[in-house]
Amino acid sequence: MQTHLEDFIRDTPAGREADAILRKCVHCGFCTATCPTFVLLGDERDSPRGRIYFIKAMLEGDRAPTAQEVRHIDRCLSCLSCMTTCPSGVNYMHLVDHGRHHIERRYTRALPDRLLRGLLAVLMPRPGLFRWMAMLGRLAKPLASLLPSTSRDPGGATFPRRLRAMIDALPDRIAAPSPVDRPQTFAAVGARRKRVALMPGCGQQVLAPEVNEATVRLLTRHGVEVVNVAGSGCCGSSVQHIGHNERALELAKRNIDAWLSEAFDAIVINASGCGTTVKDYGAMFAHDPAWMDKAERVSKLAKDVSEFMLDVGLANVTARPLVVAYHSACSMQHGQKVEQQPKRLLSDASYVVKDVPDGHLCCGWAGTYQVLQPDLSRRLRDAKVANIERLKPDVIAAGNFGCIGNIASGTGIPVVHTVELLDWATGGPKPVALS
């Protein structure tokens, strides 16, 4: 693809990266077949190829993005399925982040849109504040039925519809803060084999605190010392995906400094979206001499919990004769390329593992997407649930708390984190969702 970027960006690090990515695209269209929004809407503008053209047009014109350009880029899930499909190696993940950042700087959104995005940017990285707002939000649940459940916009991107989606997304019960999520060290059981930092995350602490608890039990039971490092927290993806790149870099720097303050064999991450971002820290700081080496060290240390546990190996397994439908989160299979490790671990733990048909397509969670594009999100969830239910599993497992909550909202089949099943099979408690 030929490019002619404008002076305002051409000779900047971001411009040079965007230019190199754009030039790799050969317009083949393979990406359209695996793009969830194109599969649903059949609109070329809602495909990776269409969005690439929009981003190219934005960066080649010294102007504000148009409403149409913004609308179709906003509908991107960042599921990265297109990157798995692309034969040319187009780094769409980085390109769409450049596009979103450009929109954030040059486009004036309607006031309700700005307020909602601003609220999400404030709440998502702060679990304490998020918990309080979630508890207050539960009081509004009886009023949710007064708000529209559909929208004239195909994505559901109107303020009343988004407000309904935000209220609907809140669980019926908000768990108290878990003691596991405080900075501390958890000693290995028996001889210490390894020492790791556990990424505490942000939204997961509020919506699924049982995941970190199960992770700590599983690791320490297998001779791993686990440290919840003071100062570590949100990976930055929750704000980066709505165009707040500078804030994302601030959060990343905080994590980098925290994790490099001690020596670890790995940084273990149990939310696949966070894992994709942390593994990308080296690229995020590739043009910052003060941070590039440190960021690259952290990226190399980052491991999904399934990657790490496969190397450690499971011990003292008690057979659990359950059929498990394994949902591979987009950020796991497309972002991190971690596909077989979780399934191998579940098999090693004696579960019968089944792949989900059309498993490459997103479930519709995608971080803030279920709030910002609720109608598309719901359609994707319903399609995912239908494919899972065809398998007639006893339980659904996934490696991302957002996918777990989203899929669980559409089915009566129990949905748990992979690590909860591994913990149960090796001596931990039965997952609450199975009780």
C-alpha positions in Angstrom: 0.0 0.0 0.0 1.4 3.4 -1.0 1.3 6.1 1.7 1.8 9.8 1.9 1.5 10.7 5.6 1.1 14.4 6.5 4.0 16.4 8.1 2.3 16.4 11.5 3.0 12.7 12.0 5.3 11.5 9.2 8.7 12.0 11.0 7.5 11.0 14.5 8.1 7.5 16.0 4.4 6.8 15.8 4.2 8.0 12.2 7.1 5.9 11.1 5.6 2.8 12.8 2.1 3.5 11.3 3.7 4.0 7.9 5.6 0.7 8.0 2.4 -1.1 9.1 0.3 0.4 6.4 2.8 -0.4 3.6 2.6 -4.1 4.6 -1.1 -4.4 3.7 -1.6 -5.8 0.2 -5.5 -5.5 0.2 -5.9 -9.3 0.0 -9.0 -9.3 2.2 -8.3 -12.5 4.1 -8.9 -10.6 7.3 -12.6 -10.0 6.5 -13.4 -13.7 6.8 -12.3 -13.8 10.5 -13.4 -10.3 11.6 -16.4 -10.7 14.0 -17.9 -7.3 13.0 -17.7 -8.0 9.3 -19.2 -11.4 9.8 -22.1 -9.8 11.6 -22.7 -6.7 9.5 -21.2 -7.6 6.1 -20.0 -4.0 5.8 -16.4 -3.5 4.3 -16.1 -0.5 6.5 -16.5 -2.7 9.6 -13.6 -5.0 8.5 -9.9 -4.6 9.3 -9.2 -3.7 5.6 -11.8 -1.0 5.7 -10.5 0.4 9.0 -7.0 0.4 7.7 -8.2 2.6 4.8 -9.8 4.9 7.3 -6.7 5.2 9.4 -4.6 5.8 6.3 -7.0 8.6 5.3 -6.8 10.2 8.7 -3.0 10.2 8.8 -2.7 11.4 5.3 -5.0 14.4 5.8 -4.2 17.2 8.2 -7.8 17.3 9.4 -10.1 16.0 12.1 -11.4 12.5 11.5 -14.9 12.3 10.1 -17.9 10.9 12.1 -18.0 7.9 9.7 -14.3 7.1 10.3 -14.8 7.3 14.0 -17.9 5.2 14.0 -16.4 2.3 12.2 -13.1 2.3 14.1 -15.0 2.5 17.4 -16.7 -0.8 16.4 -13.4 -2.7 16.3 -13.1 -5.2 19.1 -9.3 -5.3 19.1 -9.8 -9.1 19.1 -6.8 -9.4 16.8 -8.2 -12.3 14.8 -7.2 -10.5 11.7 -3.5 -10.7 12.7 -3.7 -14.4 13.0 -5.2 -14.6 9.5 -3.1 -11.9 7.8 -0.5 -13.5 5.4 1.5 -10.3 5.2 2.1 -9.8 8.9 0.3 -6.5 9.3 0.5 -5.4 12.9 -3.1 -4.2 13.1 -3.0 -4.1 17.0 -0.5 -1.2 16.9 -2.1 0.5 13.9 -5.6 0.7 15.4 -4.1 2.1 18.6 -2.5 4.8 16.6 -5.9 5.5 14.9 -7.7 5.7 18.3 -5.1 8.0 19.7 -5.4 10.2 16.7 -9.2 10.3 17.1 -8.8 11.2 20.8 -6.6 14.1 19.9 -8.3 15.5 16.8 -12.0 14.5 17.0 -14.6 16.2 19.3 -17.1 13.6 20.4 -20.6 14.4 21.6 -20.7 15.4 25.3 -22.5 12.2 26.6 -19.8 10.1 24.7 -17.0 12.1 26.3 -18.5 11.8 29.7 -19.0 8.0 29.5 -15.5 7.4 28.1 -14.0 9.7 30.7 -15.9 7.8 33.5 -14.6 4.4 32.2 -11.0 5.8 31.9 -11.2 6.9 35.6 -12.9 3.7 37.0 -11.3 0.8 35.2 -7.6 1.2 36.4 -8.8 1.9 40.0 -10.3 -1.2 41.6 -11.1 0.6 44.9 -13.1 3.3 43.2 -14.5 0.8 40.7 -15.8 -1.3 43.6 -17.6 1.6 45.2 -19.2 2.7 42.0 -20.3 -0.8 41.2 -22.0 -1.0 44.6 -23.7 2.3 43.9 -24.6 1.1 40.4 -26.4 -1.9 41.7 -29.0 0.5 43.3 -29.9 1.5 39.7 -30.6 -2.0 38.6 -34.4 -1.8 39.2 -34.4 1.2 36.9 -32.5 -0.5 34.1 -35.8 -1.7 32.5 -36.8 1.9 31.8 -33.8 2.3 29.5 -33.8 1.0 25.9 -32.5 -2.6 25.3 -31.9 -1.9 21.6 -30.6 1.1 19.6 -31.0 2.6 16.1 -27.2 2.3 15.9 -26.1 -1.3 14.8 -23.5 -1.3 17.6 -25.9 0.1 20.2 -23.7 3.2 20.5 -26.3 5.6 21.9 -26.0 7.0 25.4 -29.2 5.5 26.8 -28.4 2.1 25.4 -24.8 2.3 26.8 -26.1 3.3 30.2 -28.4 0.3 30.2 -25.5 -2.0 29.2 -23.3 -0.5 32.0 -26.0 -1.3 34.6 -26.7 -4.7 33.2 -23.0 -5.6 33.3 -22.9 -5.3 37.1 -23.1 -8.6 39.0 -25.9 -9.2 41.5 -23.2 -9.4 44.2 -20.0 -7.4 44.6 -17.4 -9.4 46.6 -15.5 -7.8 49.4 -11.8 -6.9 48.7 -9.8 -10.1 48.8 -6.9 -10.2 51.2 -4.8 -11.9 48.4 -4.9 -8.6 46.5 -2.9 -6.7 49.1 0.9 -6.4 48.5 2.5 -9.3 50.3 4.5 -12.5 49.8 3.0 -16.0 49.7 5.5 -18.7 50.7 5.9 -21.8 48.6 4.7 -25.1 50.1 7.7 -27.3 50.6 11.0 -26.5 48.9 10.9 -23.3 46.8 11.3 -24.1 43.1 10.6 -20.6 41.7 9.7 -17.1 42.7 7.2 -15.0 40.7 5.4 -11.7 40.7 1.6 -12.0 40.3 -0.1 -9.3 38.4 -3.0 -8.2 40.6 -5.0 -6.6 37.7 -7.7 -4.1 38.2 -11.3 -5.0 37.2 -10.7 -8.6 38.0 -10.1 -7.7 41.7 -13.7 -6.4 41.8 -15.6 -8.8 39.5 -13.7 -12.0 40.0 -11.4 -12.0 43.1 -11.6 -15.8 43.2 -9.2 -16.0 40.2 -6.2 -14.5 42.0 -7.0 -16.6 45.1 -7.0 -19.8 43.1 -3.8 -18.7 41.3 -2.0 -18.2 44.6 -3.1 -21.6 45.9 -2.2 -23.4 42.7 1.3 -21.8 42.5 2.3 -22.1 46.1 1.1 -25.7 46.3 3.5 -26.4 43.4 6.5 -24.9 45.2 6.3 -21.4 43.8 6.7 -18.3 46.0 4.3 -15.6 44.9 4.7 -11.9 45.4 2.0 -9.3 45.0 4.3 -6.4 44.5 3.5 -3.0 45.9 2.9 -0.5 43.1 1.8 -3.0 40.5 -1.7 -2.8 39.1 -3.6 -2.0 35.9 -1.6 -3.0 32.7 -2.9 0.1 30.8 -5.0 -1.6 28.2 -8.3 -0.4 29.6 -7.4 3.2 28.8 -5.2 2.5 25.7 -8.2 1.0 23.9 -10.1 4.2 24.2 -7.3 6.3 22.9 -5.6 7.4 26.2 -2.1 6.4 25.2 -0.3 8.7 27.6 -2.2 7.3 30.6 -1.5 3.8 29.4 2.2 4.5 29.4 2.0 6.0 32.9 0.4 2.8 34.2 2.9 0.6 32.4 5.9 2.6 33.8 4.5 2.0 37.3 4.3 -1.7 36.8 7.8 -1.8 35.2 9.4 -0.1 38.2 7.5 -2.2 40.7 8.4 -5.5 39.0 12.1 -4.7 38.4 12.6 -3.7 42.1 13.1 -7.4 42.9 14.3 -10.5 41.2 11.7 -12.9 39.7 11.7 -16.0 37.5 8.5 -14.7 35.9 5.6 -12.3 36.0 2.5 -14.5 36.1 -0.6 -13.0 34.6 -4.1 -14.7 34.8 -6.1 -12.2 32.7 -5.2 -12.7 29.1 -6.0 -9.2 28.0 -3.4 -7.9 30.5 -1.0 -10.5 29.4 -1.2 -9.3 25.8 -0.5 -5.8 26.8 2.4 -6.5 29.2 4.1 -8.7 26.6 3.8 -5.7 24.3 5.6 -3.3 26.8 8.8 -3.6 24.8 7.1 -2.4 21.7 5.3 0.4 23.6 8.6 1.9 24.7 10.7 0.9 21.7 11.4 4.6 21.0 12.0 5.7 24.6 15.7 5.3 25.5 15.0 5.7 29.2 12.5 2.9 29.3 13.0 0.6 26.3 15.5 -1.8 28.0 13.4 -2.1 31.2 10.2 -2.6 29.3 11.7 -5.3 27.2 12.9 -7.1 30.3 9.4 -7.1 31.7 7.9 -8.3 28.4 10.3 -11.3 28.4 9.4 -12.2 32.0 5.6 -12.0 31.4 3.9 -15.4 31.3 0.3 -16.4 31.2 -0.4 -18.7 34.2 -1.1 -21.6 31.8 2.3 -21.1 30.1 4.0 -21.0 33.5 2.2 -24.0 35.0 2.8 -26.2 32.0 6.5 -25.8 32.6 6.1 -26.5 36.3 3.8 -29.5 35.8 0.8 -30.5 37.8 1.2 -32.7 40.9 -1.2 -34.9 43.0 -4.1 -34.7 40.6 -7.5 -36.0 41.7 -9.5 -37.0 38.7 -12.6 -35.0 38.0 -14.8 -36.6 35.3 -16.1 -33.4 33.8 -16.5 -32.4 30.1 -14.9 -28.9 29.7 -15.6 -26.6 26.8 -12.5 -24.5 26.5 -13.1 -20.9 25.3 -9.9 -19.4 24.1 -10.1 -15.7 24.7 -9.1 -13.6 21.7 -6.2 -12.0 23.7 -5.0 -15.5 24.5 -5.1 -17.1 21.1 -4.6 -14.1 18.8 -2.7 -11.7 21.1 -0.4 -14.0 23.0 -0.5 -17.1 20.7 -1.1 -19.2 23.7 -3.5 -21.9 22.4 -2.5 -25.4 23.4 -1.1 -24.8 26.9 -4.4 -24.3 28.8 -6.0 -27.4 27.0 -3.0 -29.5 27.8 -3.1 -28.6 31.4 -6.8 -29.3 31.7 -6.2 -32.7 30.1 -3.3 -33.4 32.5 -5.8 -32.6 35.3 -8.0 -35.4 33.9 -10.8 -33.2 32.4 -12.3 -34.1 29.0 -11.6 -31.0 26.9 -13.6 -29.9 23.9 -12.9 -27.1 21.5 -15.6 -24.6 20.8 -16.8 -24.4 17.1 -15.8 -21.1 15.4 -13.6 -20.6 18.4 -11.6 -17.9 16.6 -14.5 -15.5 16.8 -14.8 -13.1 19.8 -17.4 -13.6 22.5 -18.1 -9.8 22.5 -16.5 -8.8 25.8 -13.4 -7.0 24.6 -12.9 -4.8 27.8 -15.2 -1.7 27.6 -16.7 -2.9 24.3 -19.8 -4.5 25.9 -20.6 -1.0 27.3 -19.6 1.1 24.3 -21.1 -1.2 21.6 -23.6 -3.3 23.5 -25.8 -4.6 20.7 -22.9 -6.0 18.7 -21.4 -7.4 21.9 -24.6 -9.2 22.8 -25.0 -10.7 19.3 -21.5 -12.0 19.5 -22.1 -13.4 23.0 -25.3 -15.2 21.8 -23.4 -16.7 18.9 -20.6 -17.9 21.1 -23.0 -19.4 23.7 -25.0 -21.2 21.0 -21.7 -22.8 19.7 -20.7 -23.8 23.2 -24.1 -25.3 24.2 -23.9 -27.6 21.1 -21.1 -29.4 22.9 -23.2 -30.1 26.0 -20.3 -29.6 28.4 -20.5 -29.8 32.2 -18.5 -26.6 32.6 -17.0 -23.8 30.4 -13.4 -22.7 31.1 -11.6 -19.6 29.9 -8.5 -17.6 30.8 -10.0 -14.1 30.9 -12.4 -12.9 33.6 -14.3 -10.7 31.2 -15.1 -13.5 28.8 -16.2 -15.6 31.8 -18.7 -13.0 33.0 -19.9 -12.2 29.5 -20.5 -15.8 28.5 -22.1 -16.6 31.9 -24.7 -13.9 31.4 -26.0 -15.8 28.4 -26.1 -19.4 29.6 -26.9 -21.6 32.5 -23.8 -23.7 32.1 -21.2 -22.9 34.8 -18.3 -20.8 33.6 -15.0 -20.7 35.5 -11.4 -19.6 35.0 -9.0 -22.3 33.9 -6.9 -21.8 37.0 -9.9 -22.6 39.2 -10.3 -26.1 37.6 -6.5 -26.7 37.9 -6.6 -25.6 41.6 -9.6 -27.9 42.3 -7.9 -30.9 40.6 -4.8 -30.5 42.7 -6.2 -30.0 46.1 -8.0 -26.7 46.1 -11.7 -26.0 46.8 -14.5 -26.6 44.3 -15.1 -23.5 42.2 -18.1 -21.5 43.5 -19.8 -21.6 40.1 -19.9 -25.4 40.2 -21.3 -25.5 43.8 
